[in-house]
Structures are given as structure tokens and as C-alpha cells.
Amino acid sequence: MTTRGTGAAAGALAVLLTAAGCTTSAGPGGGAPTVSSAPATRSAPPSGSASASGGGHGWSRQRLRGAVSRHTGVTRTARPTVLNGLVGAVFTRNADGDHFCTASVVDSAGLNLIVTAAHCVWDPQLGQRSDLVFVPGYRNGDTPSGVWPLIAVTVDDGWKDHADPDVDVAFAVVQAQNGQQVQQVLGANKLGVGLGYQLPVRITGYPGTSDVPITCANNTTEQSSTQLRIDCPDYTGGTSGSPWVTDFDPSTRTGTVVGVIGGYQQGGDSPDTSYSSYFGDRVQALYDRATG
């Protein structure tokens, strides 16, 4: 089966991350939208950073929409922003190992949760992988936000039993470092459940052949009642688990994750079209288990 993970793992109309945000347009499907609790307050950003300046550098939503319309469906290198800093490569053992998937910080009461694709962390035949680390903001060998070992993984029984593509989603707890949880250090995106099929999102992830992340914005469409689809070029192996982020908030520099590359064909058999399991009731239940 095709997979967007690489190596051993084989067996995210949105924002301009340089300055801007996106709006949510709820589509069909699901009941009332639900999200997790509000993100924890981060440490004050460095003076002169995008976050410290506040107000999205004067980018109104109208200006954002106009700017975004000129960059839809274009994949480029992701700049080191607050939002991109929530995304990291998943490595085997340590930052010198192979990076074969992508994950991102998601809001939780424990301040210690990431979300990725189930096929990145759990093989239905072999079980959970026990040698993985999350490296947020990884770039050209640098680990600016530390290395965070995965210590607990939660996947749906449908994935465990028969690799159900409708629940190719996993939540993982990462180990605290230097007395701090990952969300205390970086902040987190909210979890978006039941928000429909047609959403403007940005996807940021790490191809296995690159040491820098890529990013692309476009609108999602309905592949099926249980799957989302998006067209963004060059999302090759290693981008499995990349978050699909909507509803960017310029004041917090975070958004709402409504999908991860995975699901149908474990993310897709073409690098130009990606899929995600739909974040509905089953993903909400999975999140509740991971945080319960």
C-alpha cells in the first residue's frame, strides 16, 4: 500500500505564514463544531518577532484573503514562523536518525500532546513503534526547540485491527524536557472536529528527502464522507502526519488542525494530491482517550 511515510514507516484557501491568517468556512457534515480547551499561554516571544509585534502586522482579513488568493496551491519552503514552529519531523531514535513522518503540537490539558498519522507510529502487524522522537522546527540539522521522545501513543482500534483508513490518526504524548511540556514551550493548535469538508487550510510538513519543511495553502474538498482531499504539489514521502490548519488567529499565531496527511492510500499515491481521515466523532473519541 502506498504511504507518505518513508523508511521504516512504510510496513497541512489558508494563510500566508509570513504575515497572515485564514478564516474558517464551515461546510457540510458533522454536528456542531467542537474544539479542545484553549491553548496554554506561551512564554513571551523575543522582541521583534512576528508574535511580539501583535496584530498580524496590520494584516486585516480582507487583505489576507486577497493575498492568499494569489498563492493558492503553490508549494514553497516554510519559513520559521510561530505556526510552523508547532510542526516537526518524526525521527527514529534521535535527530541523527531517519526522519520519515511529520507531527504537530495540539492543545491538551496535559500540555504534552502531538497529532500525526496512525501509520507513522503504529503498524497493525507489528504494533507500536517505541523508538520515535518529535523534533519541532527542525531545519538543516538544527533542533531549535529540542528533541521530544514519544512516550505514549493512542490509535483507534479500527487502525490496530485492520488499518482502517478512516481513522489514520494518532495522538502521542511526548516527554517533558528541562521541566517543561512541549505546549508550554511552543503553544499549540486547537483540535477542530466536525467542521465540514470545504475548508481553507495550510499544510506544512517534512519530505523525507529534505531537511527543511514545505508549506502550501488550498481549499479542501470531500473525497468521501470519511475522507478529505487537497491538491498541493510535491508532498512526497515523509509528509505523512502533516497538519491541515485552518482558522488562523493573528493574535496567537496558531490555528485549528482539521486533518493530517494520511487516510486514503495512507495519504495518496500522487505527491500532488493528499488525503486525510475526516476529523469527526471517531477522532474526537480518540482525542478524549488520549487526554483522559
PLY file of the C-alpha trace (Angstrom):
ply
format ascii 1.0
element vertex 292
property float x
property float y
property float z
element edge 289
property int vertex1
property int vertex2
end_header
0.00 0.00 0.00
1.16 3.49 -0.82
2.26 5.60 2.10
3.55 9.12 2.59
5.88 7.93 5.34
9.35 6.80 4.36
11.79 4.15 5.51
10.54 2.02 8.37
7.18 3.83 8.47
6.10 2.28 5.18
5.35 -1.61 6.56
-1.47 20.92 6.40
-7.53 28.81 0.73
-5.31 29.44 4.01
-2.78 31.82 5.46
0.44 33.39 4.36
2.65 32.21 7.13
4.94 35.13 6.71
2.37 37.56 7.99
-1.14 36.30 7.90
-4.13 34.15 8.79
-7.11 32.39 7.30
-10.81 32.18 8.03
-12.96 29.15 8.60
-15.85 28.41 6.27
-17.88 25.62 7.75
-19.09 23.10 5.22
-21.42 20.12 5.34
-21.09 17.22 7.69
-20.96 16.55 11.39
-22.82 18.25 14.18
-21.86 21.40 15.99
-18.13 22.02 15.78
-16.15 21.08 18.87
-12.65 22.03 19.83
-10.42 21.28 22.74
-9.76 23.72 25.55
-7.98 26.98 24.81
-4.22 26.80 24.28
-1.96 27.47 27.20
-0.22 30.81 27.38
3.27 30.70 25.91
6.31 32.45 27.19
6.69 35.96 25.80
8.23 35.86 22.29
11.52 37.55 21.57
11.41 41.27 20.88
10.93 41.92 17.19
9.38 38.53 16.45
6.14 38.23 14.49
4.29 37.24 17.62
5.67 40.07 19.71
4.57 42.71 17.24
0.94 41.63 17.56
-1.99 42.43 15.33
-0.73 40.31 12.44
1.47 43.24 11.30
-1.67 45.11 10.29
-2.97 42.33 8.06
-6.77 42.64 8.00
-8.79 39.60 7.00
-9.75 41.34 3.74
-6.10 41.94 2.90
-5.29 38.36 3.82
-7.92 36.93 1.52
-6.59 38.96 -1.38
-3.02 37.89 -0.71
-3.93 34.24 -0.21
-5.81 34.11 -3.50
-2.51 34.75 -5.30
-0.73 31.85 -3.58
-3.28 29.03 -3.60
-1.96 25.59 -4.40
1.70 26.68 -4.53
4.24 24.71 -2.50
7.28 26.52 -1.14
9.81 26.28 1.66
8.15 27.03 5.00
9.65 29.99 6.84
10.48 29.71 10.56
7.29 31.26 12.00
5.42 30.61 15.23
2.81 28.50 13.41
5.41 26.49 11.51
7.30 26.01 14.75
4.47 23.80 16.01
5.29 21.33 13.24
8.19 18.93 13.44
9.79 15.93 11.86
9.39 12.49 13.42
12.72 10.71 13.66
13.87 7.27 14.67
15.88 7.34 17.91
17.21 10.92 17.73
17.78 13.84 15.38
20.61 11.90 13.71
18.23 9.14 12.68
15.89 8.96 9.71
13.02 11.44 9.60
10.15 9.69 7.91
6.95 11.43 9.05
5.61 14.74 10.37
3.65 15.70 13.51
2.45 18.88 15.26
1.54 20.11 18.72
-2.19 20.02 19.52
-3.82 21.64 22.53
-4.35 19.40 25.55
-4.87 19.71 29.30
-1.55 17.94 29.86
0.23 20.38 27.51
2.13 17.42 26.08
0.23 16.13 23.02
1.08 15.89 19.32
-1.02 14.63 16.41
0.19 12.64 13.41
-0.94 9.81 11.15
-1.55 6.42 12.74
0.57 4.68 10.11
3.56 6.71 11.30
3.51 5.30 14.81
1.61 2.01 14.75
1.95 -0.95 12.41
-1.16 -3.19 12.61
1.07 -6.26 12.27
3.97 -5.21 14.49
2.29 -2.85 16.94
3.51 0.46 18.34
6.89 1.82 17.41
8.93 2.57 20.52
11.95 4.42 19.11
10.47 7.72 17.91
11.19 11.36 18.71
9.46 14.61 17.68
11.72 17.48 16.59
9.66 20.68 16.17
11.09 23.38 13.94
13.81 21.07 12.63
15.82 22.74 9.88
19.10 21.72 8.28
20.23 19.64 11.22
19.30 22.22 13.85
16.86 21.35 16.65
15.84 24.83 17.87
13.02 23.62 20.10
14.51 20.43 21.42
14.00 16.71 20.89
10.87 15.20 22.46
10.60 11.40 22.81
7.17 9.85 22.25
6.18 8.02 25.42
2.52 7.05 24.81
0.54 6.59 21.59
-3.24 6.40 21.10
-4.76 4.99 17.91
-8.25 3.75 17.09
-8.97 0.03 17.41
-10.01 0.08 13.75
-6.47 1.04 12.86
-4.94 -1.51 15.20
-7.07 -4.34 13.85
-7.15 -3.71 10.11
-5.51 -0.37 9.23
-8.87 1.35 8.74
-8.05 4.40 6.54
-10.93 6.34 8.10
-9.00 6.55 11.38
-5.44 7.02 10.16
-4.88 9.47 13.01
-2.79 9.16 16.16
-2.22 11.25 19.25
1.04 10.87 21.14
2.24 12.15 24.49
5.79 13.47 24.42
8.17 13.52 27.36
8.79 16.78 29.21
12.18 18.37 28.67
14.00 20.56 31.22
10.92 20.60 33.39
8.63 21.95 30.66
5.94 20.40 28.48
6.04 20.95 24.74
2.95 23.18 24.71
4.44 25.40 27.38
7.42 25.96 25.14
5.72 26.31 21.75
1.97 26.78 22.19
-0.46 24.57 20.24
-3.11 24.46 17.56
-6.64 23.65 18.64
-8.31 20.44 17.51
-11.17 21.02 15.06
-13.86 18.35 14.84
-16.97 18.28 12.68
-16.09 21.41 10.70
-17.13 20.09 7.28
-15.38 19.23 4.05
-14.72 22.55 2.30
-12.19 24.47 4.34
-9.25 26.78 3.58
-6.20 25.11 5.10
-2.43 25.30 5.13
-0.38 22.11 5.20
3.21 22.16 6.45
5.39 19.08 6.53
8.79 17.49 6.06
9.60 15.48 2.91
11.96 12.66 3.80
14.50 13.88 1.24
14.66 17.43 2.61
15.98 18.99 5.81
13.58 21.95 5.58
9.77 21.90 5.75
7.46 22.81 2.87
4.08 24.54 3.02
1.06 25.01 0.77
-2.41 26.57 1.10
-5.57 25.48 -0.70
-9.21 24.52 -0.14
-10.13 21.01 0.91
-12.81 19.00 -0.85
-14.82 15.91 0.05
-13.20 12.71 -1.14
-15.88 10.75 0.73
-17.94 11.16 3.87
-14.92 9.95 5.84
-12.05 11.49 3.84
-10.77 14.95 2.89
-8.73 15.76 -0.22
-6.45 18.65 -1.18
-4.31 19.48 -4.20
-0.82 20.73 -3.29
2.27 19.70 -5.27
5.38 17.89 -4.09
4.12 16.30 -0.86
6.28 13.22 -1.11
7.28 10.55 1.39
7.89 11.92 4.87
4.93 14.30 4.83
2.53 11.80 6.39
1.08 13.36 9.54
1.45 16.94 8.26
-1.28 19.07 9.89
-4.10 20.70 7.90
-4.55 24.04 9.70
-7.44 26.48 9.31
-8.87 29.45 11.22
-5.53 31.16 11.80
-5.61 33.64 14.69
-3.12 36.52 14.19
-3.14 37.31 17.90
-1.94 33.86 18.98
-0.23 32.86 15.70
-1.96 29.48 15.94
-4.91 27.83 14.23
-7.14 24.78 14.23
-5.98 21.43 12.89
-8.72 19.63 10.94
-6.71 16.84 9.34
-3.32 15.20 8.86
-1.90 13.68 5.69
-2.95 10.04 5.80
-6.18 8.15 5.38
-6.97 7.10 1.79
-3.91 5.40 0.30
-2.12 6.42 3.51
-2.01 9.98 2.20
-2.18 9.43 -1.55
-0.27 7.78 -4.38
0.49 11.10 -6.10
2.69 13.78 -4.50
0.33 16.43 -5.87
-2.87 15.23 -4.17
-3.13 14.43 -0.46
-5.83 12.97 1.76
-6.82 12.95 5.42
-9.22 10.96 7.51
-12.16 13.25 8.29
-12.00 14.65 11.81
-15.40 13.62 13.14
-16.78 11.73 16.13
-14.19 8.96 15.98
-11.30 11.40 16.10
-12.97 13.27 18.96
-13.30 9.97 20.84
-9.65 9.20 20.12
-8.58 12.59 21.44
-10.70 12.05 24.56
-8.94 8.74 25.16
-5.52 10.29 24.66
-6.25 13.08 27.13
-8.42 11.15 29.59
0 1
1 2
2 3
3 4
4 5
5 6
6 7
7 8
8 9
9 10
12 13
13 14
14 15
15 16
16 17
17 18
18 19
19 20
20 21
21 22
22 23
23 24
24 25
25 26
26 27
27 28
28 29
29 30
30 31
31 32
32 33
33 34
34 35
35 36
36 37
37 38
38 39
39 40
40 41
41 42
42 43
43 44
44 45
45 46
46 47
47 48
48 49
49 50
50 51
51 52
52 53
53 54
54 55
55 56
56 57
57 58
58 59
59 60
60 61
61 62
62 63
63 64
64 65
65 66
66 67
67 68
68 69
69 70
70 71
71 72
72 73
73 74
74 75
75 76
76 77
77 78
78 79
79 80
80 81
81 82
82 83
83 84
84 85
85 86
86 87
87 88
88 89
89 90
90 91
91 92
92 93
93 94
94 95
95 96
96 97
97 98
98 99
99 100
100 101
101 102
102 103
103 104
104 105
105 106
106 107
107 108
108 109
109 110
110 111
111 112
112 113
113 114
114 115
115 116
116 117
117 118
118 119
119 120
120 121
121 122
122 123
123 124
124 125
125 126
126 127
127 128
128 129
129 130
130 131
131 132
132 133
133 134
134 135
135 136
136 137
137 138
138 139
139 140
140 141
141 142
142 143
143 144
144 145
145 146
146 147
147 148
148 149
149 150
150 151
151 152
152 153
153 154
154 155
155 156
156 157
157 158
158 159
159 160
160 161
161 162
162 163
163 164
164 165
165 166
166 167
167 168
168 169
169 170
170 171
171 172
172 173
173 174
174 175
175 176
176 177
177 178
178 179
179 180
180 181
181 182
182 183
183 184
184 185
185 186
186 187
187 188
188 189
189 190
190 191
191 192
192 193
193 194
194 195
195 196
196 197
197 198
198 199
199 200
200 201
201 202
202 203
203 204
204 205
205 206
206 207
207 208
208 209
209 210
210 211
211 212
212 213
213 214
214 215
215 216
216 217
217 218
218 219
219 220
220 221
221 222
222 223
223 224
224 225
225 226
226 227
227 228
228 229
229 230
230 231
231 232
232 233
233 234
234 235
235 236
236 237
237 238
238 239
239 240
240 241
241 242
242 243
243 244
244 245
245 246
246 247
247 248
248 249
249 250
250 251
251 252
252 253
253 254
254 255
255 256
256 257
257 258
258 259
259 260
260 261
261 262
262 263
263 264
264 265
265 266
266 267
267 268
268 269
269 270
270 271
271 272
272 273
273 274
274 275
275 276
276 277
277 278
278 279
279 280
280 281
281 282
282 283
283 284
284 285
285 286
286 287
287 288
288 289
289 290
290 291
